[in-house]
Amino acid sequence: MFFSVVIPTYNRKPILEKCLKALELQQFDAGAIAGYEVVVVDDGSTDGTVDWLQTNASIFPHVRLFQQDHQGPAAARNLGVEKASGDTIIFIDSDLVVTEGFLQAHAEGLQRGQRSAVSGQPLKQTQNFPTPHSLLPTPVFTYGRVINTANFDDPTAEPYKLTDFSAAYFATGNVAIARTWLEKAGLFDTRFQLYGWEDLELGVRLKQLGLTLIKCPDAVGYHWHPPFALSQLPNLIDKEIERGKMGVLFYQKHPTWNVRLMIQMTWLHRLLWGILSIGGRLNERTMAPFLQWLIDQGKTQLALEVARIFLNWYNVQGIYEAYAKMQQKP
């Protein structure tokens, strides 16, 4: 297999450098992997990302750079798939730093899934899926481990934590899949221009095609984010409101109870976060002194987890406001 690592990026030059350097250090079995490329799609960055990549092209021989106006990660990933040369696509984010065995681990996971596929049991044919079985790759994809870290100098030093666990079926932070299945599913919906849900929505369509998730914990990526500070709260609140709006779009496309649970559009979530935030009274203003105290104690991750109480409240409020507006439209 030939891997195309597709990376959308927007104003993340410092951590992107670490991301790309790690990808240049990959060690793999040539019998399993024919080669790889790194397809970087710049989504209209204004921090000099493009100039920096063009100036340092010799340092990153595997990188192919493409550009688009700022349209969001869904459109950027679609462009990356369109321009990719590989038969297998790996999606990661531009703030992810991987280990040297990252590609090899995904290759072994895909091969393991292929071996375990039940022979002689063809996929169901549907009107949207007319391709002969013999021409299709095995319906599996791998999902690697993502470890969150605020350690910029040495991101791969962070241990795995319970808060790093993810039950997502398909998330583009660290996933490998045959290009054919992405094309069959229709790629990402570019209407998801705000924050959130474009990858999980594609995952619903992939599940409808019968793809099996293969957990691949050895394909480790370290997701860097700056240490939590109170100054980040306005942006985090905006993201939660955007995530609510995109969640309603997700539900419009797939009006199921499972999607309602994912996006938190249930009476239970409304009650839960309403009680925990005391109807929104525990918020970025009233909680600021306590959060700052935790930060001063060096407990930035705990401070962020506490802040999620009112961040989830903003998210649920955003969902129901967007849903009400959707219902008002003719």
C-alpha positions in Angstrom: 0.0 0.0 0.0 1.0 3.6 -0.6 0.0 6.1 2.1 -1.1 9.6 1.5 -1.1 11.5 4.9 -3.6 14.3 4.4 -3.1 17.3 6.8 -5.3 20.4 6.7 -3.7 23.4 8.4 -4.7 26.9 9.4 -2.3 29.2 11.2 -0.4 26.5 13.1 3.1 27.0 11.8 5.1 26.3 15.0 3.4 22.9 15.8 3.1 22.0 12.1 6.9 22.1 11.9 7.1 19.4 14.6 4.3 17.4 12.9 6.1 17.3 9.6 9.5 16.6 11.0 8.1 13.6 12.8 6.6 12.3 9.6 10.0 12.5 7.8 11.4 10.1 10.4 9.1 7.2 9.7 10.5 3.7 10.0 8.6 0.9 8.2 8.9 -2.4 6.4 9.1 -1.9 2.7 7.2 -5.1 2.2 4.2 -3.7 3.9 4.4 -0.1 2.7 5.4 0.8 -0.8 6.0 4.5 0.1 4.2 7.5 1.4 3.6 11.2 0.8 2.4 14.0 3.1 -0.3 16.1 1.5 -0.5 19.5 3.3 -3.5 21.6 2.5 -3.2 25.2 3.7 -6.7 26.6 4.4 -5.8 30.3 3.9 -3.3 30.7 6.7 -2.1 34.2 7.5 0.9 33.3 9.7 3.4 32.7 6.9 2.8 28.9 6.7 3.0 28.8 2.9 6.1 30.9 2.6 7.8 28.8 5.3 6.9 25.5 3.7 8.1 26.7 0.3 11.4 28.1 1.7 12.0 24.8 3.6 10.9 22.4 0.9 14.2 20.5 0.9 13.8 19.6 4.6 10.4 17.9 3.9 10.9 15.8 0.8 7.7 13.9 1.3 5.5 17.0 1.5 3.3 18.2 -1.3 1.7 21.6 -0.6 -1.7 22.7 -1.9 -3.6 25.9 -1.0 -7.2 27.1 -0.8 -9.1 30.1 0.5 -10.3 29.6 4.0 -13.2 27.2 3.7 -12.8 24.9 6.7 -11.2 21.5 7.3 -13.9 19.5 5.4 -13.1 21.2 2.1 -9.4 21.1 2.9 -9.5 17.3 3.5 -11.5 16.8 0.3 -8.9 18.7 -1.7 -6.2 16.6 0.0 -7.9 13.4 -1.1 -8.4 14.7 -4.6 -4.7 15.5 -4.9 -3.4 12.5 -3.1 -1.5 9.8 -5.0 -2.0 7.0 -2.5 -4.4 4.1 -2.4 -4.7 4.5 1.4 -5.4 7.8 3.1 -4.3 8.7 6.6 -5.9 11.8 8.2 -4.2 13.6 11.0 -4.4 17.2 12.2 -1.6 19.6 11.9 -1.1 19.8 15.7 -0.4 16.0 15.9 3.1 14.7 16.5 3.5 11.0 15.7 6.1 8.4 16.6 8.5 6.7 14.2 6.4 3.6 13.9 3.2 5.4 13.1 2.8 4.4 9.5 4.0 0.8 10.1 1.4 0.5 12.9 -1.4 1.6 10.6 -0.2 -0.8 7.9 -0.2 -3.7 10.3 -3.6 -2.8 11.6 -5.1 -2.7 8.1 -3.4 -6.0 7.2 -4.8 -7.6 10.4 -8.2 -6.4 9.5 -7.9 -7.8 6.0 -6.8 -11.2 7.4 -9.6 -11.4 9.9 -12.3 -10.4 7.3 -14.6 -13.4 6.8 -13.9 -14.9 3.4 -16.8 -15.8 1.2 -19.1 -13.3 2.9 -19.6 -10.5 0.4 -20.8 -7.0 1.3 -24.4 -6.2 0.9 -25.2 -4.6 -2.4 -27.2 -1.3 -2.3 -28.4 1.2 -4.8 -25.6 3.5 -3.7 -23.0 0.8 -3.9 -23.0 -1.0 -7.2 -19.3 -1.8 -7.5 -18.5 -5.6 -7.9 -17.2 -7.1 -4.6 -14.1 -8.4 -6.2 -12.9 -4.8 -7.1 -13.3 -3.4 -3.6 -10.7 -3.3 -0.8 -11.5 -5.0 2.5 -14.1 -2.9 4.3 -11.9 -1.9 7.3 -10.2 1.1 8.6 -7.8 1.8 11.5 -8.1 4.3 14.2 -4.9 5.1 16.1 -4.4 6.5 19.7 -4.4 10.2 20.3 -2.8 11.5 23.5 -3.4 15.1 24.5 -0.5 17.2 25.6 0.4 20.8 26.4 4.2 20.0 26.3 5.4 21.8 23.2 9.1 21.1 23.7 8.7 17.4 24.1 5.1 16.4 23.1 5.8 12.7 22.9 6.8 12.5 26.6 3.1 12.7 27.7 1.7 9.5 29.1 -1.7 8.1 28.1 -4.5 9.3 30.4 -8.1 8.2 31.0 -9.2 11.6 29.5 -7.5 10.6 26.3 -10.0 7.7 25.7 -12.2 8.1 22.7 -15.2 6.0 21.7 -15.6 7.7 18.3 -16.1 5.4 15.3 -14.4 7.7 12.8 -12.4 10.7 13.8 -9.8 12.4 11.6 -7.3 13.1 14.3 -5.6 9.7 13.5 -7.3 7.4 11.0 -6.3 5.3 8.0 -8.7 4.1 5.3 -8.7 3.0 1.7 -9.3 5.9 -0.6 -12.0 3.9 -2.4 -14.3 3.9 0.7 -14.0 7.6 1.1 -15.0 8.1 -2.5 -17.9 5.6 -2.2 -19.1 7.5 0.9 -18.9 10.9 -0.9 -16.0 12.5 1.1 -16.7 15.2 3.6 -19.8 17.4 3.5 -18.4 21.0 3.0 -21.5 22.5 4.6 -19.7 21.8 7.8 -17.7 25.1 7.7 -17.8 25.8 11.4 -16.3 23.8 14.2 -17.1 20.2 14.7 -18.8 17.0 13.5 -17.7 16.8 9.8 -15.7 13.7 10.5 -18.3 11.9 12.6 -20.9 12.6 10.0 -18.8 11.0 7.4 -18.3 8.1 9.8 -22.1 7.5 9.8 -22.0 7.1 6.0 -19.0 4.8 6.2 -20.8 2.6 8.8 -23.8 2.4 6.5 -21.4 0.9 3.9 -20.5 -1.8 6.4 -16.9 -0.7 7.3 -15.3 -2.2 10.4 -13.2 -0.2 12.8 -9.8 -1.7 13.8 -8.4 -0.2 16.9 -4.7 0.5 16.4 -3.2 1.7 19.7 0.4 1.5 18.4 -0.2 4.2 15.9 0.3 6.9 18.4 -0.2 10.7 17.8 0.4 13.4 20.4 -2.2 16.1 20.1 -0.7 19.4 21.2 -2.6 22.3 22.5 -1.4 25.3 24.6 -1.8 25.0 28.4 -5.3 26.2 29.4 -5.6 29.9 30.4 -8.5 32.1 31.1 -7.8 34.1 28.0 -8.8 31.1 25.9 -12.4 31.0 27.2 -14.0 33.4 24.7 -12.7 31.3 21.8 -13.6 28.0 23.5 -17.2 29.3 24.1 -17.5 30.4 20.5 -16.3 26.9 19.4 -19.0 25.2 21.6 -21.7 27.4 20.1 -20.4 26.6 16.6 -20.3 22.9 17.5 -23.9 23.2 18.5 -24.9 24.7 15.1 -23.0 22.0 13.2 -24.5 19.4 15.4 -28.0 20.4 14.2 -26.8 20.1 10.6 -25.5 16.6 11.5 -29.0 15.8 12.9 -30.7 17.2 9.8 -28.7 14.7 7.7 -29.1 11.8 10.0 -32.2 12.3 12.3 -31.6 9.3 14.6 -31.5 8.9 18.4 -27.8 7.9 18.2 -26.9 11.2 16.5 -29.0 13.1 19.1 -26.9 11.4 21.8 -23.6 12.3 20.1 -24.5 16.0 19.7 -26.1 16.2 23.2 -29.5 17.2 21.8 -31.5 15.3 24.5 -33.5 16.4 27.6 -31.0 14.4 29.6 -28.0 16.5 28.5 -30.0 19.7 28.9 -31.0 18.7 32.4 -27.4 17.5 33.3 -25.5 20.5 32.2 -28.3 22.8 33.5 -28.0 21.3 37.0 -24.2 21.2 37.0 -23.9 24.8 35.8 -26.9 25.9 38.0 -28.7 27.1 34.9 -25.7 28.9 33.5 -24.9 30.7 36.7 -21.6 28.9 36.9 -19.9 30.4 33.9 -16.7 32.0 32.7 -17.2 35.0 35.0 -18.3 33.4 38.2 -15.8 30.5 37.9 -12.8 32.7 36.9 -11.3 33.0 40.4 -11.4 29.2 41.0 -10.1 28.4 37.5 -7.2 30.8 37.9 -6.4 29.3 41.3 -6.2 25.8 39.7 -4.0 27.3 36.9 -1.7 28.9 39.5 -1.4 25.5 41.2 -0.1 24.0 37.9 -3.4 22.1 37.4 -4.2 23.5 34.0 -5.8 20.2 32.7 -8.0 20.0 35.7 -9.0 23.6 35.3 -10.0 22.9 31.7 -12.1 19.8 32.8 -13.9 22.0 35.4 -14.5 24.7 32.7 -16.2 22.0 30.5 -19.2 22.2 32.9 -20.2 25.6 31.5 -18.7 25.0 28.1 -21.1 22.0 27.7 -23.9 24.3 28.9 -23.1 26.8 26.1 -22.9 23.9 23.6 -26.4 22.6 24.6 -27.8 26.1 24.4 -26.3 26.6 21.0 -27.8 23.3 19.8 -31.4 24.2 20.8 -31.1 27.7 19.5 -29.9 26.5 16.1 -32.6 23.8 16.1 -35.3 26.3 16.9 -34.2 28.5 14.0 -34.1 25.4 11.7 -37.7 24.6 12.5 -38.8 28.2 11.8 -37.5 28.0 8.2 -40.2 27.1 5.6 
